[in-house]
């Protein structure tokens, strides 16, 4: 049983229309699902991904208009990495969005922020393709006060291995997933808000293996939410020792379960249990302007 990579990263926006324009027009991702936060139906949940909406390519946002700006610090997911083909693609993006290309953990990286201050990074994927498009999730960086407790759950429970160390940064890998943990005891705790990340989801291929992870976490003394059916995938949530919210999500059924692959993201999609409330839900959402 192995986590096959990262599934998605979910962040917070207070400006959904601006967010939609930036991630689709500037970064070239596709809006593959326009739905609502199932625990707060007054808020959109926007899913951006590759053209097929595959797990491992998804950056998603809760639309919380009243959220204060994120305050950076420890106990947070500090940066979302996005993978591009190679150094040529990275230079193309550098000309498009600016910034400076540096090297982090042996890989060329272009760090930048979106209009709300969400910290992002484009990373050289070592591919010989001549495409410039974003290919999927790259390394996701956690900042914690003390790295060892987080490392213990990543390696001892979740099956990650230590791939590299660089100063205060440790690189963990599992399948195609990569997590960077930076130890920063000098920082105060972060305050989550707009321009910050809500949670990080890891991939498991099916519901059977997800139940295996639930059992493994339980045996390790880690409390979980239990499996929650999100309709497009099933979710299992828990917090690692520094308080960061993790999720283990199934690969399927996927976003084409309730609309065609060609039209994904064009209308408000609701899981069946929310469909009877469609009129009231739509009335409570602000229109998305592109």
Protein Blocks (a to p, Z undefined) as FASTA:
>chain_A
ZZfbdfbdcdddfblklmmmmmmmmnopacfbdcddfklmkbccdddddfkopghiaccd
dddfkbccddddehiafbdcdddfblmlmmmmmmmngpjdddeehiacdddddfkopacd
dddehiabfbfbdfbdcddddddfblklmmmmmmmmnopacfbdehjbccddehjbccdd
dddfkbccddddehiafbdcdddfbfklmmmmmmmmmmnopacebjadehjaccdddddf
kopacddddfbebjklmbcfklgokaccddfklmmmmmmmmmmpccddZZ
